Amino acid sequence: MVQTGTVALILGWCVAAWHLKREVTLRISTTSLLFGALLLVHGVPLLSYLYITGPDTEIFEAALERLDRDVIIDRLQLAVGLMFACITLGSFVAGGLFPTWRMQFRKLAATARQGRIEHVFLTTPARMSFFLIIIVLLAAMAVLESQPTKIANFFSSPLSEFEKSVIRNATGGSSVYIYNLFISSIGTFVAMVAVTSWKYERGSIIVGVIAAAMFFLLWAAKLATLMKAPPVIFLLQFLLLYLILAGKTLSFRTILTGLLATAVLFAVIVKATFWSLEVSTIYQFLYYRMFEIPNEVLLEYFAAIPATLPYEWGSGLFGFLRTGGGDESVPTYFAVAALTRGNLESSSNAMFIADAWAQFSWWGVAFFSFLAGAITRSIDLYAFGCGLTDESAVIVAACSYGVLTMLVTSLPTALITGGLALIPLFSFFISGRGNAVFHRVKGVKVAGGSVQ
């Protein structure tokens, strides 16, 4: 007998796919990336995990031990179906709030081939000075934290996966929060601005040198986290920037190119980290990591909460609200891991609705999904609302990290660390659109400065 949750899940897929094709369109955008990634990872792979590959595996059985597995699986599918429905609703509502920008976006999407991209990130003396300051600060941090030595020692050492994970947790990244925040999102945006400035101002050799210096310093900072994902995602973001500037859509060929590039780059960094692994083993691991683990961890959350762990009702959003001792006083991802994996040292990262479920039950799944759809759609409407510009491309490419962040952690984290909130705001203040607002009373006309 087909479960209610399965029906809801399939209906949710259909609604999201219809909205993606008809309203969002297959133009590469923050919303299309979110919808596409969710359908790719939590579409057929979710059903495959729940009914084919998951049963009889260690984590699956540990999560559902002494529970009514049919009820838990049905609840999980219903929640994911609700998520797809609510992100669609959020995207639709955002389109209604900004009708002029929506019409402009639809006009761009209707053209078979994009027109000439307007260059609005002009290289001014002030912007050049800003780029140079960023380069000096990045170089200083690289020297102070011995990033080249840290990277070389980590990737050249023959240590085991567990030993390297201990080193990564102890020494990876930086202890300076604002630096980590800049590296994770804003820094990528700034580097993309420099690269696009060089692309459209080919006569300036110095802009090219600045762009190259910023790119490699940021990539080194990503490598210095000693994690596999950040440096690979950084390169993929620049590939995405190229695809947007080249006028590509989410065609089968583009999706295949992206998946192949992702597989190759991750295989290279995994091989560089663990030399002894065979290529076939690496690709098996990558498939498991990309399609199995996200659904596995999602099941862990819905099995643990509220059967064993209570809903947090917002306390997990602010650490100081946690009280008491035991599992309920530690972050949810540690507490969930302790139940199925046996210790608090192992963390379970899950997509944003897992955190929403842990905080506010069904209300959290619905509300946070609505917000995710509304926020990503608003970003796209803002980015393309003044036409096709290099600012549009840079915003979408830089915000792609926030979309990926939503697939592995909470929505608030995606807004700040992932840059979904910071990047559009930063772009507004450094672009002509921000200047247009500040100088409107003076009647100053600025390139790209029209606002709704």
ZISUL-V290717 format. One record per residue. RES is the residue in one small letter. SS is DSSP state (H for helix, E for strand, L for the rest). OMEGA is omega in radians with two decimals (NA if undefined). NEAR is the number of other ideal C-beta (glycine too) atoms within 8 Angstrom. Layout:
res->RES ss->SS omega->OMEGA near->NEAR
res->RES ss->SS omega->OMEGA near->NEAR
This chain:
res->m ss->L omega->-3.14 near->2
res->v ss->L omega->-3.12 near->4
res->q ss->L omega->3.09 near->10
res->t ss->H omega->-3.14 near->7
res->g ss->H omega->3.13 near->13
res->t ss->H omega->3.10 near->11
res->v ss->H omega->3.13 near->9
res->a ss->H omega->3.14 near->12
res->l ss->H omega->-3.12 near->15
res->i ss->H omega->3.07 near->9
res->l ss->H omega->3.10 near->10
res->g ss->H omega->3.07 near->14
res->w ss->H omega->-3.07 near->12
res->c ss->H omega->3.13 near->8
res->v ss->H omega->-3.13 near->11
res->a ss->H omega->-3.14 near->15
res->a ss->H omega->3.10 near->10
res->w ss->H omega->3.14 near->8
res->h ss->H omega->3.12 near->13
res->l ss->H omega->-3.08 near->15
res->k ss->H omega->-3.00 near->8
res->r ss->H omega->-3.00 near->7
res->e ss->H omega->-3.12 near->8
res->v ss->H omega->-3.09 near->15
res->t ss->L omega->-3.09 near->13
res->l ss->L omega->2.97 near->10
res->r ss->E omega->3.13 near->11
res->i ss->L omega->-3.12 near->12
res->s ss->L omega->3.12 near->12
res->t ss->H omega->-3.12 near->17
res->t ss->H omega->-3.14 near->14
res->s ss->H omega->3.08 near->14
res->l ss->H omega->3.13 near->13
res->l ss->H omega->-3.12 near->14
res->f ss->H omega->-3.12 near->14
res->g ss->H omega->-3.12 near->11
res->a ss->H omega->3.13 near->11
res->l ss->H omega->3.11 near->15
res->l ss->H omega->-3.12 near->12
res->l ss->H omega->-3.04 near->8
res->v ss->H omega->-3.07 near->13
res->h ss->L omega->3.02 near->12
res->g ss->L omega->3.14 near->10
res->v ss->H omega->3.13 near->5
res->p ss->H omega->3.10 near->12
res->l ss->H omega->3.10 near->14
res->l ss->H omega->3.12 near->11
res->s ss->H omega->-3.14 near->10
res->y ss->H omega->-3.05 near->14
res->l ss->H omega->-3.00 near->12
res->y ss->H omega->-3.07 near->7
res->i ss->H omega->-3.01 near->8
res->t ss->H omega->-3.08 near->7
res->g ss->L omega->-3.10 near->12
res->p ss->L omega->3.14 near->8
res->d ss->L omega->3.03 near->4
res->t ss->L omega->-3.00 near->8
res->e ss->H omega->-3.07 near->5
res->i ss->H omega->3.14 near->10
res->f ss->H omega->-3.10 near->12
res->e ss->H omega->3.12 near->10
res->a ss->H omega->-3.12 near->10
res->a ss->H omega->-3.04 near->13
res->l ss->H omega->-3.14 near->10
res->e ss->L omega->3.12 near->6
res->r ss->L omega->3.09 near->2
res->l ss->L omega->3.05 near->10
res->d ss->L omega->-3.01 near->5
res->r ss->H omega->3.13 near->7
res->d ss->H omega->3.13 near->7
res->v ss->H omega->-3.12 near->8
res->i ss->H omega->-3.13 near->14
res->i ss->H omega->3.10 near->12
res->d ss->H omega->3.12 near->12
res->r ss->H omega->-3.14 near->10
res->l ss->H omega->3.14 near->13
res->q ss->H omega->3.11 near->15
res->l ss->H omega->3.14 near->12
res->a ss->H omega->3.13 near->13
res->v ss->H omega->3.05 near->14
res->g ss->H omega->3.09 near->15
res->l ss->H omega->3.11 near->14
res->m ss->H omega->-3.13 near->13
res->f ss->H omega->3.13 near->15
res->a ss->H omega->-3.06 near->13
res->c ss->H omega->3.07 near->14
res->i ss->H omega->3.07 near->16
res->t ss->H omega->3.12 near->12
res->l ss->H omega->3.12 near->10
res->g ss->H omega->3.11 near->16
res->s ss->H omega->-3.14 near->16
res->f ss->H omega->-3.14 near->11
res->v ss->H omega->3.12 near->10
res->a ss->H omega->3.09 near->14
res->g ss->H omega->3.10 near->12
res->g ss->H omega->-3.14 near->8
res->l ss->H omega->-3.12 near->7
res->f ss->L omega->-3.02 near->13
res->p ss->H omega->-3.12 near->8
res->t ss->H omega->3.10 near->8
res->w ss->H omega->3.14 near->12
res->r ss->H omega->3.11 near->11
res->m ss->H omega->3.10 near->8
res->q ss->H omega->3.12 near->12
res->f ss->H omega->3.13 near->14
res->r ss->H omega->3.13 near->9
res->k ss->H omega->3.10 near->8
res->l ss->H omega->-3.10 near->12
res->a ss->H omega->-3.09 near->9
res->a ss->H omega->-3.13 near->5
res->t ss->L omega->-3.13 near->8
res->a ss->L omega->-3.13 near->2
res->r ss->L omega->-3.09 near->5
res->q ss->L omega->3.11 near->7
res->g ss->L omega->-3.12 near->6
res->r ss->L omega->3.13 near->4
res->i ss->L omega->3.12 near->11
res->e ss->E omega->-3.14 near->10
res->h ss->L omega->-3.11 near->11
res->v ss->L omega->3.11 near->11
res->f ss->L omega->-3.10 near->12
res->l ss->L omega->-3.13 near->9
res->t ss->L omega->3.10 near->9
res->t ss->L omega->3.08 near->6
res->p ss->H omega->3.14 near->5
res->a ss->H omega->-3.14 near->6
res->r ss->H omega->3.09 near->13
res->m ss->H omega->3.12 near->12
res->s ss->H omega->3.11 near->8
res->f ss->H omega->3.11 near->9
res->f ss->H omega->-3.10 near->12
res->l ss->H omega->3.10 near->9
res->i ss->H omega->3.13 near->8
res->i ss->H omega->-3.13 near->11
res->i ss->H omega->-3.14 near->12
res->v ss->H omega->-3.13 near->8
res->l ss->H omega->3.11 near->8
res->l ss->H omega->3.13 near->13
res->a ss->H omega->3.14 near->9
res->a ss->H omega->3.11 near->8
res->m ss->H omega->3.12 near->13
res->a ss->H omega->3.13 near->13
res->v ss->H omega->-3.10 near->8
res->l ss->H omega->-3.10 near->6
res->e ss->L omega->3.09 near->9
res->s ss->L omega->-3.07 near->7
res->q ss->H omega->3.14 near->13
res->p ss->H omega->3.13 near->8
res->t ss->H omega->3.13 near->7
res->k ss->H omega->-3.12 near->12
res->i ss->H omega->-3.11 near->12
res->a ss->H omega->-3.13 near->8
res->n ss->H omega->-3.09 near->8
res->f ss->H omega->-3.06 near->12
res->f ss->H omega->3.14 near->8
res->s ss->H omega->-3.10 near->5
res->s ss->L omega->-3.12 near->7
res->p ss->L omega->-3.07 near->3
res->l ss->L omega->3.12 near->6
res->s ss->L omega->3.14 near->5
res->e ss->H omega->3.14 near->6
res->f ss->H omega->-3.13 near->6
res->e ss->H omega->3.12 near->8
res->k ss->H omega->3.10 near->14
res->s ss->H omega->3.09 near->8
res->v ss->H omega->3.12 near->8
res->i ss->H omega->-3.14 near->12
res->r ss->H omega->-3.14 near->12
res->n ss->H omega->-3.07 near->6
res->a ss->H omega->-2.99 near->6
res->t ss->H omega->-3.10 near->6
res->g ss->L omega->3.11 near->10
res->g ss->L omega->-3.11 near->7
res->s ss->L omega->3.08 near->9
res->s ss->L omega->-3.12 near->3
res->v ss->L omega->-3.03 near->7
res->y ss->H omega->-3.07 near->5
res->i ss->H omega->3.08 near->6
res->y ss->H omega->3.09 near->9
res->n ss->H omega->3.14 near->10
res->l ss->H omega->3.12 near->12
res->f ss->H omega->-3.12 near->9
res->i ss->H omega->-3.03 near->10
res->s ss->H omega->-3.03 near->13
res->s ss->H omega->-3.05 near->15
res->i ss->H omega->-3.13 near->12
res->g ss->H omega->3.10 near->13
res->t ss->H omega->3.11 near->14
res->f ss->H omega->-3.12 near->15
res->v ss->H omega->3.11 near->11
res->a ss->H omega->3.12 near->12
res->m ss->H omega->3.07 near->14
res->v ss->H omega->3.12 near->12
res->a ss->H omega->-3.12 near->14
res->v ss->H omega->3.14 near->12
res->t ss->H omega->3.07 near->15
res->s ss->H omega->3.10 near->16
res->w ss->H omega->-3.12 near->13
res->k ss->H omega->-3.08 near->9
res->y ss->H omega->3.07 near->9
res->e ss->L omega->-2.99 near->11
res->r ss->L omega->-3.10 near->6
res->g ss->L omega->-3.06 near->4
res->s ss->L omega->3.12 near->10
res->i ss->H omega->-3.08 near->6
res->i ss->H omega->3.09 near->7
res->v ss->H omega->3.10 near->13
res->g ss->H omega->3.11 near->9
res->v ss->H omega->3.12 near->8
res->i ss->H omega->3.14 near->14
res->a ss->H omega->-3.14 near->13
res->a ss->H omega->-3.13 near->8
res->a ss->H omega->-3.14 near->9
res->m ss->H omega->3.14 near->15
res->f ss->H omega->-3.05 near->12
res->f ss->H omega->3.08 near->8
res->l ss->H omega->3.10 near->12
res->l ss->H omega->3.13 near->14
res->w ss->H omega->3.08 near->11
res->a ss->H omega->3.11 near->12
res->a ss->H omega->3.08 near->14
res->k ss->H omega->3.10 near->11
res->l ss->H omega->-3.10 near->11
res->a ss->L omega->3.01 near->14
res->t ss->L omega->-3.13 near->11
res->l ss->L omega->3.04 near->13
res->m ss->L omega->-3.09 near->7
res->k ss->H omega->-3.00 near->9
res->a ss->H omega->-3.02 near->6
res->p ss->H omega->-3.13 near->11
res->p ss->H omega->3.12 near->12
res->v ss->H omega->3.13 near->12
res->i ss->H omega->3.10 near->10
res->f ss->H omega->3.11 near->12
res->l ss->H omega->3.13 near->10
res->l ss->H omega->3.10 near->13
res->q ss->H omega->3.11 near->14
res->f ss->H omega->3.01 near->12
res->l ss->H omega->3.11 near->10
res->l ss->H omega->3.10 near->13
res->l ss->H omega->3.11 near->14
res->y ss->H omega->-3.11 near->8
res->l ss->H omega->3.12 near->12
res->i ss->H omega->3.14 near->13
res->l ss->H omega->3.13 near->11
res->a ss->L omega->3.08 near->6
res->g ss->L omega->-3.13 near->7
res->k ss->L omega->3.04 near->8
res->t ss->E omega->3.13 near->9
res->l ss->L omega->3.08 near->9
res->s ss->L omega->3.10 near->8
res->f ss->H omega->-3.13 near->5
res->r ss->H omega->3.14 near->6
res->t ss->H omega->3.12 near->12
res->i ss->H omega->3.12 near->10
res->l ss->H omega->3.10 near->8
res->t ss->H omega->-3.14 near->9
res->g ss->H omega->3.14 near->12
res->l ss->H omega->3.12 near->8
res->l ss->H omega->3.12 near->8
res->a ss->H omega->3.11 near->10
res->t ss->H omega->-3.12 near->10
res->a ss->H omega->-3.10 near->10
res->v ss->H omega->-3.10 near->8
res->l ss->H omega->3.11 near->11
res->f ss->H omega->3.09 near->11
res->a ss->H omega->-3.14 near->12
res->v ss->H omega->-3.09 near->8
res->i ss->H omega->3.06 near->11
res->v ss->H omega->3.12 near->13
res->k ss->H omega->3.12 near->11
res->a ss->H omega->3.14 near->7
res->t ss->H omega->-3.12 near->9
res->f ss->L omega->-3.02 near->8
res->w ss->L omega->-2.98 near->6
res->s ss->L omega->-3.09 near->3
res->l ss->L omega->3.04 near->10
res->e ss->L omega->-3.11 near->5
res->v ss->H omega->3.13 near->8
res->s ss->H omega->3.11 near->6
res->t ss->H omega->3.13 near->8
res->i ss->H omega->-3.10 near->12
res->y ss->H omega->3.03 near->10
res->q ss->H omega->3.10 near->8
res->f ss->H omega->-3.12 near->10
res->l ss->H omega->3.10 near->12
res->y ss->H omega->3.13 near->9
res->y ss->H omega->-3.09 near->9
res->r ss->H omega->-3.06 near->7
res->m ss->H omega->-3.00 near->9
res->f ss->H omega->-3.09 near->11
res->e ss->H omega->-3.07 near->13
res->i ss->H omega->3.12 near->9
res->p ss->H omega->3.13 near->14
res->n ss->H omega->3.09 near->15
res->e ss->H omega->-3.12 near->12
res->v ss->H omega->3.08 near->13
res->l ss->H omega->3.08 near->16
res->l ss->H omega->3.13 near->17
res->e ss->H omega->-3.12 near->16
res->y ss->H omega->-3.06 near->15
res->f ss->H omega->3.05 near->13
res->a ss->H omega->-3.08 near->12
res->a ss->H omega->-3.03 near->13
res->i ss->E omega->0.06 near->14
res->p ss->L omega->-3.05 near->7
res->a ss->L omega->-3.11 near->8
res->t ss->L omega->3.11 near->6
res->l ss->E omega->-3.12 near->13
res->p ss->L omega->2.97 near->6
res->y ss->L omega->-3.07 near->9
res->e ss->L omega->3.11 near->9
res->w ss->L omega->3.02 near->6
res->g ss->L omega->-3.08 near->9
res->s ss->H omega->3.14 near->9
res->g ss->H omega->3.12 near->12
res->l ss->H omega->-3.14 near->7
res->f ss->L omega->-3.04 near->7
res->g ss->H omega->-3.07 near->5
res->f ss->H omega->3.11 near->4
res->l ss->H omega->3.13 near->9
res->r ss->L omega->3.14 near->10
res->t ss->L omega->3.07 near->5
res->g ss->L omega->-3.14 near->6
res->g ss->L omega->3.14 near->3
res->g ss->L omega->-3.06 near->5
res->d ss->H omega->-3.07 near->8
res->e ss->H omega->-3.10 near->9
res->s ss->H omega->3.14 near->8
res->v ss->L omega->3.11 near->8
res->p ss->L omega->-3.04 near->7
res->t ss->H omega->-3.09 near->12
res->y ss->H omega->3.05 near->10
res->f ss->H omega->-3.10 near->10
res->a ss->H omega->3.11 near->14
res->v ss->H omega->3.13 near->16
res->a ss->H omega->-3.12 near->14
res->a ss->H omega->-3.11 near->12
res->l ss->H omega->-3.03 near->13
res->t ss->H omega->-3.08 near->13
res->r ss->H omega->2.96 near->10
res->g ss->L omega->3.12 near->5
res->n ss->L omega->-3.13 near->7
res->l ss->L omega->-3.12 near->8
res->e ss->L omega->-3.14 near->3
res->s ss->L omega->-3.12 near->9
res->s ss->L omega->3.11 near->6
res->s ss->L omega->3.10 near->12
res->n ss->L omega->-3.12 near->7
res->a ss->L omega->-3.14 near->13
res->m ss->L omega->-2.94 near->12
res->f ss->H omega->-3.11 near->14
res->i ss->H omega->3.07 near->14
res->a ss->H omega->3.09 near->12
res->d ss->H omega->3.12 near->15
res->a ss->H omega->3.09 near->15
res->w ss->H omega->-3.14 near->15
res->a ss->H omega->-3.09 near->14
res->q ss->H omega->-2.94 near->12
res->f ss->H omega->3.09 near->13
res->s ss->H omega->-3.10 near->8
res->w ss->H omega->3.11 near->9
res->w ss->H omega->3.13 near->7
res->g ss->H omega->3.12 near->14
res->v ss->H omega->-3.10 near->16
res->a ss->H omega->-3.03 near->10
res->f ss->H omega->-3.11 near->11
res->f ss->H omega->3.06 near->14
res->s ss->H omega->3.08 near->18
res->f ss->H omega->3.13 near->13
res->l ss->H omega->-3.13 near->10
res->a ss->H omega->3.11 near->14
res->g ss->H omega->-3.12 near->18
res->a ss->H omega->-3.10 near->12
res->i ss->H omega->-3.12 near->13
res->t ss->H omega->3.11 near->16
res->r ss->H omega->3.12 near->15
res->s ss->H omega->3.10 near->11
res->i ss->H omega->-3.14 near->15
res->d ss->H omega->-3.13 near->14
res->l ss->H omega->3.06 near->14
res->y ss->H omega->-3.07 near->11
res->a ss->H omega->-3.08 near->13
res->f ss->H omega->-3.06 near->14
res->g ss->L omega->3.11 near->12
res->c ss->L omega->3.11 near->9
res->g ss->L omega->-3.08 near->9
res->l ss->L omega->-3.10 near->10
res->t ss->E omega->3.05 near->12
res->d ss->H omega->3.05 near->14
res->e ss->H omega->3.11 near->13
res->s ss->H omega->-3.10 near->12
res->a ss->H omega->-3.09 near->13
res->v ss->H omega->3.13 near->15
res->i ss->H omega->-3.10 near->16
res->v ss->H omega->-3.13 near->17
res->a ss->H omega->-3.13 near->13
res->a ss->H omega->-3.13 near->14
res->c ss->H omega->3.10 near->16
res->s ss->H omega->3.09 near->13
res->y ss->H omega->3.09 near->14
res->g ss->H omega->3.08 near->15
res->v ss->H omega->3.12 near->16
res->l ss->H omega->3.10 near->11
res->t ss->H omega->3.10 near->13
res->m ss->H omega->-3.12 near->15
res->l ss->L omega->-3.08 near->11
res->v ss->L omega->-3.12 near->9
res->t ss->L omega->-2.99 near->11
res->s ss->L omega->3.10 near->8
res->l ss->H omega->3.09 near->12
res->p ss->H omega->3.10 near->7
res->t ss->H omega->3.11 near->10
res->a ss->H omega->-3.14 near->15
res->l ss->H omega->-3.07 near->11
res->i ss->H omega->-3.10 near->10
res->t ss->L omega->3.13 near->9
res->g ss->L omega->3.03 near->16
res->g ss->L omega->-3.09 near->16
res->l ss->L omega->3.07 near->17
res->a ss->L omega->-3.03 near->9
res->l ss->H omega->-3.05 near->12
res->i ss->H omega->3.09 near->15
res->p ss->H omega->3.11 near->13
res->l ss->H omega->3.14 near->8
res->f ss->H omega->3.13 near->10
res->s ss->H omega->-3.14 near->12
res->f ss->H omega->-3.05 near->9
res->f ss->H omega->-3.14 near->7
res->i ss->H omega->-3.09 near->9
res->s ss->L omega->3.09 near->12
res->g ss->H omega->-3.13 near->10
res->r ss->H omega->3.07 near->14
res->g ss->H omega->3.12 near->10
res->n ss->H omega->3.14 near->11
res->a ss->H omega->3.13 near->15
res->v ss->H omega->-3.08 near->9
res->f ss->H omega->-3.08 near->6
res->h ss->L omega->-3.07 near->10
res->r ss->H omega->-3.09 near->8
res->v ss->H omega->3.13 near->4
res->k ss->H omega->-3.14 near->5
res->g ss->L omega->-3.13 near->6
res->v ss->L omega->3.11 near->8
res->k ss->L omega->-3.10 near->5
res->v ss->L omega->-3.12 near->10
res->a ss->L omega->3.10 near->7
res->g ss->L omega->-2.96 near->13
res->g ss->L omega->-3.14 near->11
res->s ss->L omega->-3.14 near->6
res->v ss->L omega->-3.14 near->7
res->q ss->L omega->NA near->5
